[in-house]
């Protein structure tokens, strides 16, 4: 519980600070778009590149652990989009964001410090792998759905071209690929570039959370509350439950990897879901509300998981 509060309270405090700056007119609503642009085009690409460049591919490719992480996300994503199609119908981009918010955990800014606090240095690699999976696989998958939704082409092949073009032009995808290539060919990163990326990357999480706090001032967060409650339930209960079943009954993971996978799944929705929503102008209000609700509620749900796996 102490470890979670050390991580979750600062996250929530940044959200609250952004809200207060917007509420008392210190910064206007235009600041939200500017901060989101900075995060999407500058800070996150720097973070993705340096994080992946520093992770040896041999360490990152723990296939059973990756299978549990991805399997839990894909199974939960499929369940979420199936239910949403009938219960919360909407355009494809909205369904995709609904489901992405159900599985995209705040691994970078809560998962890494939380697992290190709970398990020491041994907790770093499982958290980093989870962050790489989110950044290099799950996020491009969500972007592909958004690109498909906004494609104006009627011919399927043209639509596929539009999707691939949109995804592979993304600074997030390009930076992730560049980092993986640098790691794969073992290119040493010059110290000035490392420092540059570290400084910018460190600003990504706080800036995204602060921008979301500014957006909360809009007062449009009461829309779709039943859907928000359902997505939050999927994220904090169903997603970790599915991951638990896969980790315990389908794969022979170590105790550390089992605990890490379940804790990462139990984390609240990550701020990148809101950044994507802003960039594509799809599911913006509900993304912000889901992130807020899951961040607060995770104080209880993640505490329960931590209490089980870290009794001391």
C-alpha positions in Angstrom: 0.0 0.0 0.0 2.8 2.4 0.9 4.5 1.7 -2.5 1.3 2.4 -4.4 0.7 5.6 -2.6 4.2 6.8 -3.3 3.5 6.3 -7.0 -0.2 7.0 -7.5 -0.5 10.2 -5.4 2.0 12.1 -7.4 0.3 11.0 -10.6 -3.1 12.2 -9.3 -1.5 15.4 -7.9 -0.2 16.3 -11.4 -3.7 15.9 -12.8 -5.1 18.0 -10.0 -2.5 20.7 -10.7 -3.4 20.9 -14.3 -7.1 21.2 -13.4 -6.4 24.0 -10.9 -4.3 25.9 -13.4 -7.2 25.7 -15.9 -9.9 26.4 -13.3 -8.2 29.6 -12.1 -7.3 30.7 -15.7 -3.5 30.4 -15.1 -3.5 28.6 -18.5 -6.3 28.5 -21.1 -7.8 25.6 -22.9 -5.5 26.2 -25.9 -2.7 25.0 -23.7 -4.1 21.5 -23.7 -3.6 21.1 -27.5 -0.1 22.6 -27.3 1.0 20.3 -24.5 -0.5 17.3 -26.3 1.4 18.2 -29.4 4.6 18.5 -27.4 4.0 15.1 -25.9 3.0 13.3 -29.1 5.6 14.8 -31.5 8.6 15.5 -29.2 8.6 14.0 -25.7 7.2 10.5 -26.3 9.3 9.8 -29.4 12.4 10.7 -27.4 11.2 8.4 -24.5 10.3 5.5 -26.8 13.6 5.7 -28.7 16.0 5.8 -25.7 14.0 3.2 -23.7 14.0 0.7 -26.5 17.6 1.4 -27.5 18.8 0.6 -24.0 17.0 -2.7 -23.7 18.9 -5.7 -25.1 16.7 -7.6 -27.4 17.7 -10.9 -25.7 16.4 -9.6 -22.4 13.3 -8.1 -23.9 12.1 -11.2 -25.7 10.9 -13.2 -22.8 8.3 -15.0 -24.9 6.2 -16.7 -22.2 6.0 -13.4 -20.3 5.2 -11.4 -23.5 2.5 -14.0 -24.4 0.8 -13.5 -21.0 0.9 -9.7 -21.3 -0.3 -9.6 -24.9 -2.7 -12.5 -24.5 -4.4 -10.7 -21.5 -4.6 -7.5 -23.5 -5.9 -9.1 -26.7 -8.5 -11.3 -25.0 -9.7 -8.3 -22.9 -9.7 -6.0 -26.0 -11.8 -8.5 -27.9 -14.3 -8.9 -25.1 -14.5 -5.1 -24.6 -15.1 -4.3 -28.3 -17.7 -7.1 -28.6 -19.7 -5.8 -25.7 -19.3 -2.2 -26.8 -20.6 -3.0 -30.4 -24.0 -3.9 -28.9 -24.2 -2.0 -25.7 -22.3 1.2 -26.6 -22.5 1.4 -30.4 -20.6 4.0 -32.3 -18.1 4.5 -35.1 -15.1 2.2 -35.3 -12.7 4.8 -33.8 -14.9 5.1 -30.7 -15.1 1.4 -30.3 -11.4 1.1 -30.7 -10.7 3.8 -28.1 -13.2 2.2 -25.8 -11.4 -1.1 -26.0 -7.9 0.5 -25.9 -8.8 2.3 -22.7 -9.7 -1.1 -21.3 -6.3 -2.6 -21.8 -3.7 0.2 -22.1 -2.0 0.4 -18.6 0.0 3.2 -17.2 3.1 1.0 -17.3 5.7 3.8 -17.9 4.8 6.3 -15.2 3.3 4.0 -12.6 4.4 0.5 -13.5 8.1 0.9 -13.6 8.5 2.8 -10.3 5.8 0.6 -8.6 7.5 -2.7 -9.5 10.9 -1.3 -8.6 9.6 -0.2 -5.2 7.9 -3.5 -4.7 10.6 -5.9 -5.9 13.8 -3.9 -6.1 15.9 -3.9 -9.2 14.5 -7.3 -10.2 11.2 -5.5 -10.9 12.7 -3.1 -13.5 12.9 -5.5 -16.5 9.4 -6.9 -16.4 8.0 -3.4 -16.2 10.2 -2.2 -19.1 9.1 -5.2 -21.2 5.5 -4.2 -20.4 6.2 -0.6 -21.5 7.8 -1.8 -24.7 4.8 -4.0 -25.5 2.5 -1.1 -24.9 4.5 1.3 -27.0 5.6 -1.0 -29.9 2.6 -3.3 -30.3 -0.6 -2.2 -28.5 -0.4 1.5 -29.3 0.2 1.0 -33.0 -2.7 -1.4 -33.1 -4.9 1.2 -31.5 -3.6 3.8 -34.0 -4.4 1.5 -36.9 -8.0 1.3 -35.9 -8.2 5.1 -35.6 -6.5 5.5 -39.0 -9.0 2.9 -40.5 -11.9 4.9 -39.0 -10.9 8.2 -40.5 -9.9 6.7 -43.9 -12.1 8.2 -46.6 -11.3 5.4 -49.1 -14.1 3.1 -50.1 -11.8 0.4 -51.7 -10.4 -2.0 -49.1 -6.9 -1.9 -50.6 -6.8 1.9 -50.5 -8.0 1.8 -46.9 -5.2 -0.6 -45.9 -2.7 1.7 -47.6 -4.1 4.7 -45.7 -3.8 2.8 -42.4 -0.3 1.6 -43.0 0.8 5.1 -44.2 -0.8 6.7 -41.1 0.7 4.3 -38.6 4.2 4.3 -40.1 4.3 8.0 -40.3 3.6 8.3 -36.6 6.5 9.7 -34.6 5.7 7.2 -31.9 6.0 4.2 -34.2 9.1 5.6 -36.0 10.9 6.3 -32.8 10.1 2.8 -31.4 11.4 1.2 -34.6 14.5 3.3 -34.5 15.2 2.3 -30.9 14.7 -1.4 -31.6 17.0 -1.2 -34.5 19.7 0.6 -32.4 19.3 -2.1 -29.8 19.4 -4.9 -32.4 22.6 -3.8 -34.0 24.1 -2.7 -30.7 24.8 0.9 -31.7 26.2 2.9 -28.8 24.1 6.0 -28.2 26.3 9.2 -27.8 26.0 10.7 -24.3 24.6 14.1 -25.5 21.8 12.2 -27.4 21.1 10.1 -24.3 20.8 13.2 -22.1 18.7 14.9 -24.7 16.3 12.0 -24.9 16.2 11.5 -21.1 15.3 15.1 -20.5 12.6 15.2 -23.1 11.3 11.7 -22.1 11.1 12.7 -18.5 8.7 15.5 -19.5 6.3 13.2 -21.4 4.4 11.7 -18.5 3.9 14.9 -16.4 3.0 16.9 -19.5 0.4 14.4 -20.6 -1.2 14.3 -17.1 -1.1 18.1 -16.7 -2.7 18.5 -20.2 -5.4 16.1 -19.2 -6.0 18.0 -15.9 -6.5 21.2 -18.0 -9.0 19.4 -20.2 -11.0 18.3 -17.2 -12.0 22.0 -16.7 -14.2 21.7 -19.8 -16.9 20.2 -17.6 -18.0 17.7 -20.2 -17.1 14.6 -18.2 -20.6 13.7 -17.2 -21.4 12.3 -20.6 -21.4 8.6 -20.9 -20.9 7.8 -17.3 -22.3 4.2 -17.6 -19.8 3.5 -20.3 -17.0 5.1 -18.3 -17.9 2.9 -15.3 -17.9 -0.2 -17.5 -14.6 0.5 -19.1 -13.1 1.2 -15.7 -14.4 -2.1 -14.4 -12.9 -3.9 -17.4 -9.5 -2.2 -16.9 -9.2 -2.7 -13.1 -11.0 -6.1 -12.7 -11.4 -8.1 -15.9 -8.0 -7.3 -17.5 -6.0 -8.4 -14.4 -8.3 -11.4 -13.9 -7.7 -12.6 -17.5 -4.0 -12.0 -17.1 -4.0 -14.0 -13.9 -5.7 -17.0 -15.5 -3.2 -16.9 -18.4 -0.2 -16.5 -16.1 -1.2 -19.2 -13.6 -2.9 -21.8 -15.7 -1.5 -21.5 -19.3 2.1 -20.5 -18.8 4.8 -21.5 -16.4 6.0 -18.1 -15.3 8.3 -17.4 -12.4 6.6 -15.9 -9.3 8.2 -12.5 -10.1 6.9 -12.5 -13.7 3.5 -13.7 -12.7 3.2 -10.9 -10.1 4.6 -8.3 -12.5 2.1 -9.2 -15.3 -0.9 -9.1 -13.0 0.2 -5.8 -11.3 0.8 -4.2 -14.7 -2.6 -5.3 -15.9 -4.3 -3.9 -12.8 -2.8 -0.5 -13.3 -5.1 2.4 -14.4 -5.4 3.5 -18.0 -2.4 5.2 -19.4 -2.3 8.9 -20.5 -1.3 8.0 -24.0 -5.0 6.9 -24.7 -6.0 10.6 -24.1 -3.1 11.8 -26.3 -4.3 9.6 -29.2 -7.9 10.7 -28.6 -6.8 14.3 -28.8 -4.8 13.8 -32.0 -7.6 12.0 -33.8 -10.5 13.9 -32.1 -12.2 10.7 -31.1 -13.4 9.6 -27.6 -11.7 12.6 -26.0 -14.0 13.3 -23.0 -14.5 9.7 -22.1 -10.8 8.9 -22.4 -10.0 11.6 -19.9 -12.7 10.5 -17.5 -11.7 6.8 -17.7 -8.1 7.8 -16.9 -9.2 9.9 -13.9 -11.6 7.3 -12.5 -9.2 4.3 -12.9 -6.3 6.3 -11.4 -8.3 7.0 -8.3 -9.9 3.6 -8.1 -6.6 1.8 -8.6 -5.6 2.9 -5.1 -7.9 0.1 -4.0 -7.5 -2.5 -6.7 -3.8 -2.4 -7.1 -3.4 -2.4 -3.3 -5.2 -5.7 -3.2 -2.9 -7.2 -5.8 0.2 -5.8 -4.1 -1.0 -7.1 -0.7 -1.2 -10.6 -2.1 2.1 -10.7 -3.9 4.1 -8.4 -1.6 2.8 -9.3 1.9 5.7 -7.6 3.6 
